Every structure is written in C-alpha cells, then in structure tokens.
Amino acid sequence: MDAVAEFLRRIPHEIAGAGGSLAGRVGALVLALVLNLGFYLPSLPSGLPGAGLPGLDKVVHLVVFALTVWAAGRLLAPRRRFPMGWIVIIAFVHAVFIELVQLALLPERGAESADVLFDVIGIALGLGLWIGERLRSRSISSGADLDDDPYGDGLPADAVQDGEPLDDGVPENRDA
C-alpha cells in the first residue's frame, strides 16, 4: 500500500513538471469515463444527432477508447515510467465486457465482434497519442536526444532520488 500511496502523492508533482494542470487531466479522464457509460445504455436516445448514420457506432467505439487510454496515460503517467500495459489490458477487458453485457443484458443493443475490433484500434490510437505526446514534450523541453532517456521518465538511466537509486519495481535486464 505504501507504493500506491507514494505513486498517488507523486502524480501532481509529475504533472506540474510535465506541463499542464491536474484538473485538466482529471477532467479529460472523467469525460472519457462518462462517455464509456453510454455503452451500457439499454438503447440509444432516439433524438441523438447522427444516430442513423451507418458506421457511427464504430467511430464512437474508436474515439471513446482512444480518449480513455490517452487521458488515463496523461493522468497516471505524465513523466515517470508507469506500466501503461495495465491501462491497455484494462481497456481491452472493458471492451470485451461491454459486448458481453450487451449480449446478456441488453438484447436491443446487440453484441458485435466488430465493436471489439474498433475498441482495440482505439486503444492503439490512444496509446500512440500518449507516446507521441510524451516524446514531443520531452524533446521540446529538454532539447536532448531521446536516446539519453531510455526509460522515458525524464531522468538518466543511473538516476538517484534522495541518495537511493530509483526503483520502479520492474527488474532490469542487465544482459541486454
């Protein structure tokens, strides 16, 4: 639990160091999560603009998942290395869960494997946007070569904090 508390304590400082506001990043993630609730509605509202457009459902899946992964990455991993794989895995499980709920509990919505495909494309797009933003901001702020920062945390490979080497809980591969 101490590691989680330390992680949560560190987030506002890392966001300030990365540029941007905590409120803006929290707001983007909250918006994404609210949009995700739409996948659980029994049916789409009839007066929704563009509801009859073919393929709109797939675009919504792609955009909502891209926004969710990008916003979660911006909030949880602004500078230091964070296991973005967990965000990707959770987003994928959520994509499958949505379709299972629609299959079992929302028959008027219907489950489609194409929705999961577009969710996965959205997850990849959100991850790519997050990576691109980090690379761009790091190269602009430091003006240094990106190879100087192998972990993407804004620190050199042998960085120390408070006299102790940084330990993120991920074992290093010394053979590589």
Backbone bond lengths (Angstrom), bond angles and torsions (degrees), N, CA, C in turn:
res aa  C-N    CA-C-N  psi(-1)  N-CA   C-N-CA  omega(-1)  CA-C   N-CA-C  phi
1 M - - - 1.445 - - 1.521 112.01 -
2 D 1.342 115.58 -29.07 1.460 118.69 -179.74 1.527 110.68 -63.74
3 A 1.327 116.47 -36.22 1.468 119.91 179.79 1.521 110.47 -66.12
4 V 1.330 117.35 -39.13 1.470 120.94 178.65 1.521 110.44 -66.66
5 A 1.324 116.71 -44.14 1.465 120.54 178.90 1.522 110.60 -62.56
6 E 1.319 117.07 -41.22 1.464 120.92 178.30 1.528 110.48 -64.69
7 F 1.325 116.01 -41.05 1.466 120.44 178.66 1.527 110.39 -61.30
8 L 1.322 117.18 -47.73 1.465 121.30 -179.47 1.531 111.78 -66.19
9 R 1.311 117.16 -35.05 1.460 121.01 178.04 1.526 111.23 -66.83
10 R 1.324 116.36 -33.39 1.460 122.10 -175.74 1.528 113.76 -78.51
11 I 1.332 118.29 -24.13 1.467 121.74 -173.41 1.529 113.61 -56.07
12 P 1.348 120.90 -51.35 1.472 118.42 -178.67 1.525 113.71 -59.13
13 H 1.332 117.65 -36.25 1.458 120.97 179.21 1.519 111.05 -68.97
14 E 1.329 117.05 -38.93 1.461 120.40 179.05 1.524 111.03 -68.77
15 I 1.329 116.88 -37.56 1.463 119.82 177.70 1.517 110.23 -64.60
16 A 1.322 116.44 -42.81 1.462 119.50 177.97 1.521 110.46 -62.31
17 G 1.321 117.24 -38.83 1.454 120.99 178.91 1.516 112.89 -70.62
18 A 1.314 116.89 -30.68 1.462 120.97 -179.47 1.519 111.36 -83.21
19 G 1.302 116.87 -16.29 1.464 121.05 -177.15 1.514 109.59 93.58
20 G 1.287 115.59 133.48 1.458 119.65 -177.68 1.511 109.92 117.99
21 S 1.305 114.43 174.55 1.457 118.40 -177.87 1.522 110.36 -115.67
22 L 1.314 114.53 147.73 1.458 120.67 176.58 1.528 109.94 -61.57
23 A 1.324 116.92 -42.04 1.469 120.70 -178.83 1.525 111.12 -62.20
24 G 1.314 117.55 -41.22 1.455 120.67 179.07 1.514 112.21 -64.77
25 R 1.318 116.58 -40.91 1.464 120.28 -179.70 1.530 111.39 -71.44
26 V 1.325 116.71 -39.38 1.465 119.76 175.99 1.526 109.32 -65.03
27 G 1.335 116.82 -42.09 1.460 120.84 179.32 1.516 112.78 -60.39
28 A 1.327 117.63 -41.25 1.471 120.92 178.41 1.522 110.86 -63.76
29 L 1.334 117.19 -41.55 1.466 119.58 179.40 1.525 111.19 -69.55
30 V 1.321 117.61 -40.08 1.472 120.31 177.92 1.529 110.09 -61.92
31 L 1.333 117.33 -43.88 1.464 120.95 176.95 1.532 110.37 -58.26
32 A 1.321 116.89 -45.69 1.466 120.44 179.56 1.525 111.19 -61.59
33 L 1.316 116.80 -42.75 1.468 119.61 -179.53 1.520 111.77 -67.44
34 V 1.330 117.25 -37.25 1.471 120.67 176.41 1.530 109.53 -63.77
35 L 1.322 116.95 -42.56 1.471 119.85 178.05 1.526 111.37 -62.87
36 N 1.326 117.07 -32.66 1.462 120.53 177.02 1.526 111.96 -64.00
37 L 1.323 117.29 -27.86 1.465 120.06 178.78 1.524 111.54 -62.17
38 G 1.315 116.95 -27.35 1.464 120.61 178.87 1.511 113.44 -60.07
39 F 1.327 117.71 -25.10 1.462 120.72 178.72 1.527 111.67 -68.44
40 Y 1.321 117.02 -17.45 1.467 121.33 -177.32 1.529 113.30 -102.37
41 L 1.316 117.49 3.75 1.463 119.92 176.81 1.521 109.54 -69.07
42 P 1.339 117.23 142.40 1.471 119.28 -179.44 1.530 112.62 -60.31
43 S 1.317 117.04 -35.62 1.460 121.27 176.25 1.521 107.87 -155.43
44 L 1.300 115.26 159.29 1.465 119.26 178.90 1.522 109.34 -74.75
45 P 1.324 118.29 141.60 1.462 120.29 177.37 1.535 109.97 -59.23
46 S 1.325 116.06 138.49 1.467 120.48 -174.48 1.521 112.61 -68.15
47 G 1.302 119.33 -29.49 1.458 121.94 -177.84 1.520 113.77 -88.54
48 L 1.335 117.30 9.00 1.451 121.51 -178.07 1.527 110.07 -66.71
49 P 1.336 118.12 123.97 1.467 119.83 -179.52 1.523 111.22 -60.83
50 G 1.313 116.78 133.11 1.456 122.45 177.18 1.506 114.41 77.96
51 A 1.351 118.24 8.94 1.457 120.87 -176.15 1.524 112.38 -61.71
52 G 1.317 117.57 -25.60 1.456 119.98 -178.51 1.523 114.19 -91.03
53 L 1.322 118.63 -0.51 1.465 121.19 -179.25 1.525 110.44 -70.93
54 P 1.327 116.71 129.92 1.471 118.52 178.03 1.533 110.27 -68.37
55 G 1.322 116.24 135.67 1.454 121.96 178.47 1.517 114.92 85.85
56 L 1.321 117.39 -6.60 1.462 119.43 -179.19 1.528 111.22 -62.32
57 D 1.318 116.11 -36.43 1.459 120.88 178.94 1.529 110.46 -58.50
58 K 1.311 117.28 -41.16 1.468 121.24 -178.89 1.529 110.47 -68.61
59 V 1.315 116.70 -39.70 1.465 120.78 177.59 1.524 109.74 -62.96
60 V 1.322 117.17 -41.32 1.468 120.97 178.98 1.524 109.98 -62.00
61 H 1.332 117.37 -45.53 1.468 120.44 178.21 1.527 110.24 -57.81
62 L 1.310 117.79 -47.75 1.458 122.44 -178.42 1.526 111.28 -61.21
63 V 1.323 116.85 -49.22 1.468 120.90 -175.80 1.530 111.52 -67.76
64 V 1.315 117.10 -43.23 1.470 119.73 -177.94 1.525 110.49 -65.55
65 F 1.320 117.89 -41.86 1.466 119.09 179.78 1.520 111.48 -71.06
66 A 1.320 118.41 -37.11 1.465 120.60 176.41 1.530 109.75 -62.42
67 L 1.325 117.02 -45.83 1.464 121.49 179.54 1.527 110.60 -62.13
68 T 1.321 117.03 -42.24 1.460 121.07 -177.52 1.522 111.28 -63.46
69 V 1.326 117.30 -49.39 1.470 120.37 -178.37 1.529 110.49 -66.45
70 W 1.322 117.40 -43.83 1.466 120.87 179.08 1.530 110.63 -61.15
71 A 1.338 117.31 -47.28 1.468 120.82 -177.68 1.525 111.14 -66.95
72 A 1.326 117.83 -39.94 1.469 120.12 177.92 1.520 110.47 -64.13
73 G 1.312 117.03 -40.94 1.463 120.40 177.58 1.517 112.14 -64.65
74 R 1.325 117.24 -40.74 1.466 120.87 179.76 1.526 110.98 -64.78
75 L 1.328 116.98 -35.58 1.464 119.67 -178.81 1.526 111.62 -80.93
76 L 1.321 117.34 -45.87 1.461 120.69 -172.35 1.526 113.67 -87.95
77 A 1.313 117.47 -19.45 1.467 119.63 -177.15 1.519 111.03 -138.65
78 P 1.335 117.42 61.64 1.460 118.60 -177.68 1.524 113.90 -70.01
79 R 1.336 118.00 -35.46 1.470 119.88 -178.20 1.511 112.07 -136.21
80 R 1.285 117.69 -52.48 1.461 120.73 -176.08 1.519 110.54 -76.97
81 R 1.319 113.16 160.44 1.461 118.87 179.20 1.527 109.28 -66.61
82 F 1.294 116.05 126.98 1.464 123.73 176.59 1.520 106.30 -128.52
83 P 1.286 118.33 142.10 1.460 118.73 -178.90 1.530 111.85 -68.82
84 M 1.328 115.90 82.47 1.465 121.06 179.39 1.520 110.86 -58.85
85 G 1.315 115.85 -20.94 1.460 119.41 176.65 1.517 111.63 -56.63
86 W 1.328 116.93 -33.88 1.465 120.06 178.31 1.522 110.96 -66.43
87 I 1.306 116.72 -39.91 1.468 119.11 177.45 1.519 110.05 -64.36
88 V 1.329 116.83 -41.94 1.463 121.24 178.91 1.522 110.47 -63.93
89 I 1.317 117.19 -44.92 1.471 120.55 179.86 1.529 110.68 -63.29
90 I 1.327 117.10 -45.49 1.463 120.25 179.69 1.526 110.54 -62.23
91 A 1.326 116.90 -40.97 1.467 120.24 178.89 1.532 110.52 -64.07
92 F 1.326 117.65 -40.48 1.465 120.31 179.17 1.530 110.90 -66.50
93 V 1.316 116.72 -43.99 1.477 120.04 177.70 1.525 109.60 -60.60
94 H 1.316 116.66 -40.49 1.464 120.90 177.85 1.531 110.63 -62.48
95 A 1.326 117.40 -40.86 1.470 121.33 179.21 1.521 111.00 -60.17
96 V 1.311 116.79 -44.87 1.470 120.85 179.18 1.532 109.79 -68.92
97 F 1.327 116.49 -40.75 1.459 121.24 179.84 1.528 111.56 -60.12
98 I 1.330 116.47 -41.40 1.469 120.40 178.18 1.524 110.31 -55.42
99 E 1.312 115.79 -48.14 1.462 119.66 -177.18 1.524 111.68 -68.33
100 L 1.323 118.13 -34.72 1.468 120.65 176.55 1.526 110.94 -66.48
101 V 1.336 116.51 -40.90 1.469 120.20 176.95 1.524 110.07 -63.53
102 Q 1.329 116.57 -44.18 1.461 119.38 179.68 1.522 111.06 -64.64
103 L 1.330 117.59 -35.46 1.460 121.25 179.01 1.528 111.37 -68.55
104 A 1.334 116.66 -45.13 1.460 120.80 -173.53 1.525 113.87 -87.66
105 L 1.317 118.06 -35.72 1.458 120.12 -170.12 1.521 114.90 -116.33
106 L 1.319 118.12 -18.87 1.461 121.22 -175.85 1.537 109.66 -126.44
107 P 1.326 117.35 69.90 1.471 119.35 -174.53 1.533 113.51 -62.17
108 E 1.325 118.29 -26.22 1.464 119.43 178.46 1.528 111.97 -72.09
109 R 1.327 117.47 -16.62 1.466 121.32 176.86 1.522 110.82 -88.18
110 G 1.298 118.13 -46.82 1.457 122.18 179.29 1.514 113.14 78.05
111 A 1.320 115.88 138.86 1.459 122.55 178.48 1.521 109.14 -92.99
112 E 1.321 116.19 140.27 1.462 121.26 179.24 1.518 109.73 -136.80
113 S 1.319 115.98 132.64 1.464 119.32 176.61 1.528 110.80 -67.17
114 A 1.326 117.80 -27.00 1.467 120.68 177.44 1.529 110.76 -63.85
115 D 1.335 117.12 -31.22 1.466 119.61 176.85 1.528 110.19 -63.39
116 V 1.335 116.72 -42.29 1.467 120.37 178.83 1.531 109.48 -64.18
117 L 1.317 116.80 -40.19 1.462 120.19 177.91 1.532 110.80 -59.16
118 F 1.326 117.47 -46.55 1.457 120.33 179.62 1.532 111.60 -69.92
119 D 1.341 117.25 -29.38 1.462 120.00 172.93 1.527 110.30 -63.31
120 V 1.324 116.52 -43.82 1.465 120.88 -179.84 1.525 110.44 -65.17
121 I 1.316 117.57 -40.51 1.464 120.77 176.22 1.535 109.42 -62.33
122 G 1.318 117.20 -41.61 1.463 121.35 176.94 1.516 111.86 -63.38
123 I 1.326 117.04 -40.21 1.472 121.23 177.43 1.527 109.33 -60.99
124 A 1.324 116.91 -46.19 1.466 120.80 179.28 1.528 110.93 -63.49
125 L 1.313 116.76 -40.69 1.466 120.73 178.67 1.530 110.75 -64.02
126 G 1.327 117.43 -45.70 1.465 121.28 178.07 1.515 111.98 -61.62
127 L 1.334 116.92 -41.38 1.460 121.05 177.65 1.526 110.29 -64.75
128 G 1.320 116.39 -42.10 1.466 120.27 177.92 1.520 112.15 -63.46
129 L 1.324 116.93 -40.70 1.467 120.47 177.40 1.521 110.95 -63.68
130 W 1.325 116.37 -41.76 1.460 121.27 179.19 1.531 110.27 -63.29
131 I 1.327 117.17 -46.30 1.465 121.16 179.47 1.532 109.88 -63.03
132 G 1.323 116.12 -46.46 1.460 119.85 179.94 1.513 112.76 -60.11
133 E 1.319 116.34 -41.27 1.464 120.16 179.06 1.522 110.91 -64.47
134 R 1.311 116.97 -42.25 1.471 120.32 178.55 1.519 111.36 -64.22
135 L 1.320 116.60 -44.33 1.467 119.67 179.90 1.529 110.95 -63.97
136 R 1.322 116.07 -43.09 1.462 120.31 -179.19 1.523 110.78 -65.34
137 S 1.319 118.06 -47.74 1.464 119.89 -177.83 1.517 111.29 -67.12
138 R 1.307 117.33 -35.11 1.459 120.27 179.38 1.520 111.07 -68.58
139 S 1.323 116.75 -41.83 1.460 118.64 -178.70 1.531 111.07 -71.73
140 I 1.319 117.38 -32.41 1.459 120.61 178.29 1.525 110.56 -72.55
141 S 1.339 117.00 -45.70 1.460 119.92 -175.11 1.521 112.92 -72.31
142 S 1.312 117.31 -36.14 1.458 118.22 -176.03 1.518 112.46 -97.36
143 G 1.304 116.51 -27.99 1.450 119.92 -176.33 1.512 111.61 67.07
144 A 1.337 116.31 9.61 1.457 121.20 -177.35 1.519 110.35 -95.99
145 D 1.306 114.33 166.15 1.447 120.97 176.17 1.530 108.55 -69.58
146 L 1.313 117.40 138.84 1.462 121.10 -176.90 1.525 111.98 -65.65
147 D 1.328 119.02 -20.31 1.457 120.85 178.91 1.521 111.64 -71.83
148 D 1.342 117.96 -16.17 1.453 121.36 179.09 1.526 112.12 -72.68
149 D 1.321 117.68 -12.12 1.466 122.87 -175.63 1.526 108.45 -125.90
150 P 1.332 118.36 76.60 1.462 120.97 -171.26 1.523 114.35 -65.72
151 Y 1.324 118.73 -23.54 1.452 120.64 -177.24 1.517 113.70 -99.68
152 G 1.310 117.77 -4.45 1.452 120.72 179.48 1.508 113.63 69.24
153 D 1.331 116.41 27.23 1.461 118.77 -177.80 1.527 112.82 -112.82
154 G 1.335 117.19 8.84 1.451 120.34 179.00 1.522 113.70 78.85
155 L 1.334 116.90 6.45 1.458 121.44 -178.37 1.519 109.66 -123.45
156 P 1.327 118.06 151.60 1.460 119.16 175.37 1.520 110.57 -66.94
157 A 1.311 116.85 164.48 1.465 121.96 -174.59 1.520 112.88 -59.74
158 D 1.330 118.53 -30.84 1.456 121.36 -176.73 1.527 112.56 -104.24
159 A 1.328 116.41 31.73 1.464 121.02 -175.75 1.524 111.43 -67.25
160 V 1.304 113.91 149.33 1.462 120.61 175.38 1.509 108.54 -127.58
161 Q 1.329 115.98 153.59 1.459 121.67 177.45 1.515 107.22 -131.04
162 D 1.305 116.97 125.79 1.463 122.67 -178.55 1.524 111.46 55.05
163 G 1.335 116.68 38.00 1.447 120.82 177.29 1.514 114.27 80.79
164 E 1.342 118.25 -3.86 1.459 122.15 -179.23 1.513 109.35 -115.29
165 P 1.333 117.24 140.76 1.469 118.42 175.07 1.528 110.06 -61.22
166 L 1.326 115.83 143.79 1.459 120.05 178.69 1.516 109.49 -66.67
167 D 1.319 116.74 133.66 1.454 121.78 178.23 1.511 107.86 -126.19
168 D 1.330 115.93 113.24 1.458 119.83 -179.59 1.518 111.65 -99.22
169 G 1.326 117.35 7.94 1.457 120.60 177.46 1.513 112.97 83.93
170 V 1.322 118.01 0.01 1.448 121.19 -179.34 1.521 107.33 -104.35
171 P 1.338 116.87 119.46 1.475 118.16 -179.38 1.519 109.86 -65.80
172 E 1.320 114.93 143.06 1.455 120.34 179.50 1.511 109.74 -89.41
173 N 1.314 116.65 148.24 1.439 122.57 175.02 1.521 107.74 -94.60
174 R 1.292 117.03 98.76 1.467 121.39 -175.62 1.526 111.54 -77.37
175 D 1.348 118.06 -14.23 1.461 121.55 -179.08 1.510 112.56 -78.82
176 A 1.316 117.56 -18.10 1.461 120.38 -174.15 1.496 112.63 -75.94
